[in-house]
Amino acid sequence: MASKKEYLDYILEQLSGLDDVSYRKMMGEYIIYYKNRIIGGIYDDRFLVKPTDSAKRLMPEAVSELPYEGAKPMLLVENTDDRDFLFELLNVLADELPPRK
């Protein structure tokens, strides 16, 4: 099942206070970039992020889910209504993840 553009638009609106957020459509889903780093994506209308140590500390109860069959598990972000939380999450992810090649 492909993600709806409306869900992507909602997540991008929630992140609109951050500079350098972008996305790329790929096979009906959306890869999310922040500060030139792949932080996660929208998969089946779920916002999933890479399971870095800091992300796990910020979301200790987060469910680990597969974005698609054969992929590595990612963390489900359920608190998408809290912009301050999302800003903190993206910043710690950007601090831990390498820049895109």
Backbone as a ProteinNet text record, in pm:
[ID]
protein_1_A
[PRIMARY]
MASKKEYLDYILEQLSGLDDVSYRKMMGEYIIYYKNRIIGGIYDDRFLVKPTDSAKRLMPEAVSELPYEGAKPMLLVENTDDRDFLFELLNVLADELPPRK
[TERTIARY]
84.2	0	88.2	68.3	146.4	92.7	180.9	141.8	67.1	-22.4	-99.1	-17.9	-26.8	42.5	-5.9	-131.3	-187	-114.2	-74.9	-1.7	138.2	203	332.4	318.5	216.7	194.8	176.2	104.3	84.7	218.7	300.3	430.8	519	521.7	602.8	554.8	425.3	371.8	419.1	417.6	463.8	613	689	833.3	868.4	768.3	792	875.1	889.9	973.3	1122.3	1157	1297.3	1344.8	1467.3	1529.4	1585.4	1600.7	1668.3	1592.7	1460.6	1382	1340.6	1360.7	1318.9	1273.9	1221.8	1176.4	1199.4	1191.1	1203.4	1105.6	1024.8	930	1005.5	975.4	1041.4	945.1	903.5	815.6	688.4	625.2	500.2	516.4	637.9	666.2	753.4	788.6	863.8	980.6	1100.1	1220	1229.3	1253.8	1263.4	1410.1	1453.3	1590.5	1587.2	1688.2	1707.1	1856.6	1895.7	2037.4	2120.2	2064.8	2132	2157.9	2073.4	2083.7	1949.2	1952.8	1829.1	1791.8	1681.4	1641.3	1530.8	1462.5	1353.8	1264.8	1135.3	1044.4	899.9	815.6	673.8	651	606.7	583.3	444.6	358.4	221.1	155.1	172.3	116.7	160.4	286.7	349.8	478.6	506.8	632.7	730.8	830	931.4	1066.9	1146	1279.7	1383.2	1506.5	1617.1	1634.5	1665.7	1674.1	1809.8	1842.5	1968.3	1954.2	2067.1	2063.5	1981.1	1999.6	1925.6	1776.7	1740	1598.2	1534.9	1608.1	1557.4	1541.3	1632.4	1621.8	1501.8	1478.7	1365	1231.2	1231.8	1108.5	1127.6	1142.8	1172.3	1061.5	941.5	828.4	798.8	881.4	853.9	855	761.9	750.8	846	916	1004.5	923.7	923.3	845.6	930.3	892	958.7	890.5	968.3	907.8	851.8	919.6	876.8	948.8	901.4	960	1107.1	1190.3	1332.8	1413.9	1348.2	1418	1457.9	1546.6	1583.8	1473.6	1453.3	1349.1	1377.9	1270.3	1277.8	1181.2	1191.1	1105.1	982.9	866.5	742.8	728.7	710	688.2	537	488.4	344.7	305.4	397.6	368.9	389.3	320.8	342.7	273.6	188	120.6	207.4	313.5	399.4	520.3	511	618.5	750.9	746.6	870.9	941.9	864.7	922	982.3	909.3	959.7	1087.9	1094.8	1215.7	1333.5	1311.2	1418	1460.6	1363.3	1392.2	1476.9	1437.7	1513.4	1653.4	1667.3	1800.5	1892.8	1841.9	1930.2	1961.8	1865.4	1893.2	2002	1991.7	2091.1	2229.3	2234.6	2363.4	2429.1	2349.8	2404.3	2423.6	2351	2355.5	2455.1	2518.4	2615.7	2546.1	2615.1	2558	2537.7	2441.6	2412.5	2526.1	2558.9	2669	2625.5
-118.3	0	123.8	211.1	334.6	438	525	631.5	741.3	805.3	915.8	1044.7	1125.3	1255.2	1343.4	1328.9	1408.7	1381.3	1255.5	1225.1	1286.7	1278.1	1343.7	1492.8	1555.5	1699.7	1733.7	1648.9	1670.4	1666.9	1565.7	1555.1	1673.7	1710.6	1825.5	1954.6	1969.7	2087.2	2086.7	1970.5	1960.9	1996.1	1970	1996.1	2130.6	2209.2	2331.9	2436.5	2424.9	2518.3	2487.9	2377.4	2338.7	2372.5	2421.8	2442.6	2309.5	2297.8	2182.9	2051.1	2053.9	1930.8	1913.6	1795.3	1767.2	1621.7	1584.4	1447.5	1406.3	1276.7	1220.3	1104.5	1105.3	996.9	877.9	759.1	639.2	521.3	467.9	350.6	368.2	483.6	507.7	549.1	556.5	599.4	724.5	779.2	904.3	894	921.4	927.6	1071.3	1085.4	1217	1245.9	1365.5	1411.5	1532.3	1541.6	1660.2	1686.3	1808.5	1847.8	1751.6	1714.3	1627.2	1486.3	1443.1	1309	1238.8	1112.3	1034.4	999.4	1056.4	1031.3	926	901.4	804.2	824.4	801.3	817.9	791.6	807.2	777.5	646.7	546.9	413.8	367.6	338.7	296.4	391.8	521.4	627.1	614.5	573.8	570.9	650.9	733.7	807.1	721.2	667.9	581.7	650.5	636.1	695.3	587.7	620	527	509.1	387.5	357	390.6	518.1	558.7	550.1	554.7	549.3	664.1	783.8	899.6	889.1	840.1	822.8	721.4	615.6	515.5	574.5	663	727.8	822.2	895.6	987.8	914.9	796.7	719.7	577.6	564.3	431.4	328.5	372.6	281.2	261	318.5	312.3	169	142.5	11.8	6.7	-103.7	-125.2	-190.9	-129	-180.8	-183.2	-270.7	-277.5	-180.5	-95.2	-4.8	-80.1	-187.4	-273.8	-406.7	-507.5	-641.1	-640.3	-697.8	-707.1	-589.5	-487.5	-369	-390.3	-304.4	-305.4	-237.2	-282.3	-220.8	-73.3	1.8	144	168.6	287.5	321.9	399.4	360	428.2	552.3	667.2	792.6	810.1	798.1	810.5	951	1024.2	1156.7	1265.3	1252.9	1347	1480.9	1493.4	1621.2	1718.9	1670.3	1752.8	1802.8	1924.9	1981.5	1991.3	2033.5	2045.9	1911	1806.7	1672.1	1634.7	1659.9	1627.3	1702.9	1829.6	1908.9	1848.2	1813	1751.4	1618.1	1538.1	1408.4	1423.4	1511.9	1529	1581.1	1667.6	1720.3	1613	1526.1	1420.9	1319.1	1293	1203.4	1260.9	1388.6	1453	1451.5	1461.3	1457.8	1321.5	1215.6	1079.6	1017.2	1064.4	1000.6	1067.5	991	1049	1125.6	1223.9	1295.9	1201.2	1234.8	1156.7	1172.1	1064	1066.9	1129.7
0	0	0	-92.3	-101	-1	42.5	134.6	60.1	131.9	74.3	82.8	-19.6	-21.6	93.5	132.4	242.6	374	397.6	520.5	514.8	400.2	383.5	409.8	350.8	369.9	517.6	590.6	734.1	808.3	782.1	848.9	811.6	684.1	642	708.5	725.9	796.5	941.3	1005.3	1143.5	1154.9	1049.7	1049.8	987.5	952.6	875.9	950.5	1081.1	1155.9	1146.3	1084.9	1068.6	927.7	918.4	787.6	738.5	609.9	548.9	556	567.1	558.3	412.6	360.5	223	214.9	99.6	80.7	-63.1	-83.2	-217.3	-227.9	-331.3	-352.1	-409.3	-353.5	-401.1	-388.9	-500.4	-506.7	-424.1	-432	-362.1	-217.3	-169.9	-32.8	-38.8	77.8	81.8	179.6	129.8	213.9	266.9	397.4	460.1	490.9	451.2	474.7	567.9	652.2	735	743.9	711	709.2	625.2	510	413.9	467.8	562.9	618.1	601.8	571.1	565.1	708.3	756.2	894.7	904.6	794.1	795.1	675.2	695.3	584.3	620.4	521.2	531.7	456.5	528.2	472.1	514.9	420.6	451	550.7	525.6	611.3	756.7	775.1	907	896.7	997.7	1003.7	1080.9	1009.7	1069.3	1061.7	1167.9	1170.2	1200.6	1167.6	1193.5	1344.2	1387	1530	1591.9	1595.8	1658.8	1810.9	1879.9	2026.2	2084.4	2030.5	2082.3	2054.3	1938.2	1906.1	2001.3	2032.8	2126.8	2266.8	2306.4	2437.6	2440.8	2331.8	2326	2317.8	2259.9	2241.9	2296.2	2427.9	2484.2	2460.6	2439.4	2416.8	2268.7	2181	2036.8	1986.2	1898.5	1835.6	1716.9	1704.1	1590.7	1479.3	1360.5	1248.5	1121.6	1031.3	901.2	805.6	740	642.3	521.7	483.9	373.7	389.9	322.7	335.1	294.2	379.3	351.7	403.5	458.4	509.7	655.9	702.8	843.6	924.4	1048.4	1132	1159.2	1172.5	1206	1321.8	1382.2	1494.9	1447.6	1495	1462.2	1549.5	1486.1	1558.6	1571.9	1693.8	1716.3	1760.4	1818	1873	1766.9	1655.2	1544	1563.3	1664.5	1689.8	1768.6	1830.9	1916.9	1837.2	1787.6	1704.9	1780.3	1907.1	1984	1992.9	2017.2	2021.3	1886.2	1777.4	1643.5	1611.6	1650.7	1626.3	1701.5	1827.7	1907	1845.7	1805	1744.4	1618	1528.4	1404.5	1430.8	1528.7	1558.8	1616.1	1702.4	1755	1646.1	1557.5	1445.6	1355.9	1324.3	1237.2	1300.9	1434	1502.7	1494.8	1485.6	1486.5	1349.5	1251.7	1119.9	1026.3	939.3	846.7	734.2	677.3	562.9	444.6	363.6	243.2	145	73.5	-22.7	-151.2
[MASK]
+++++++++++++++++++++++++++++++++++++++++++++++++++++++++++++++++++++++++++++++++++++++++++++++++++++

